[in-house]
Amino acid sequence: DIQMTQSPSTLSAFVGDRVTITCRASQSVTGWLAWYQQKPGKAPKLLIYDTSTLESGVPSRFSGSGSETEFTLTISSLQPDDFATYYCQHYNTYPSLTFGGGTKVEIK
Amino acid sequence: QVQVVESGGGVVQPGKSLRLSCAASGFTFSRYAMHWVRQAPDKGLEWVAVISYDGSTKYYADSVKGRFTISRDYSKNTLYLQMNSLRDEDTAVYYCARDRRMGGQTAKHFDYWGQGTLVTVSS
């Protein structure tokens, strides 16, 4: 099974900072990679799919990049609403749809 | 607007069974694959199962294969997850989620999620 490793596990940042979260796959997932945002007690929200395609309604300060085994989610200017936990997910084939362990973005 | 609402969670003893439901509205239920994803307390997300738009194809995570069964009722626009032989490690919030793409070629990622229903397996 493909393992997804996110780093860092926790990140402290100021409003306005540029933030980058990394997701590494144990083997190539081509470009089949999505990112979700989850706030406490809420369901995850799809932000990006196919590595870099922004889901409808998601602010343009979010962007994704990468290929094969290394992917990044970047928030260009962190806003108060962005403090949350972020998960990557690969989706090559069933039944191997695996999420990363999550990155919690906290206020500094 | 698109809505999926889970129900059926609760406290159950190890080895027992439980059936979760997910009522869908605001979209053509019969055109989308549907998934279950779970999250153990203070843990990450784990994909559980998928059923194709026409119900003909189902896949399961290895951790639940042979114990859980996913199904759907088009007359009720409802997705189900029958969970048998429950274990302590099945304790989680279970989310119902819509596949982002219509039809047979599933996207394998999820654009609408319910609020989740908590299943606690404990003696």
Interface residues (C-beta under 8 A of the other chain):
Chain A: D1 W32 A34 Y36 Q38 K42 A43 P44 K45 L46 Y49 E55 Y87 Q89 Y91 Y94 P95 L97 T98 F99 G100 G101 G102
Chain B: G44 L45 E46 W47 V50 Y59 Y60 A61 D62 K65 Y95 R100 A107 K108 H109 F110 D111 W113 G114 Q115 G116
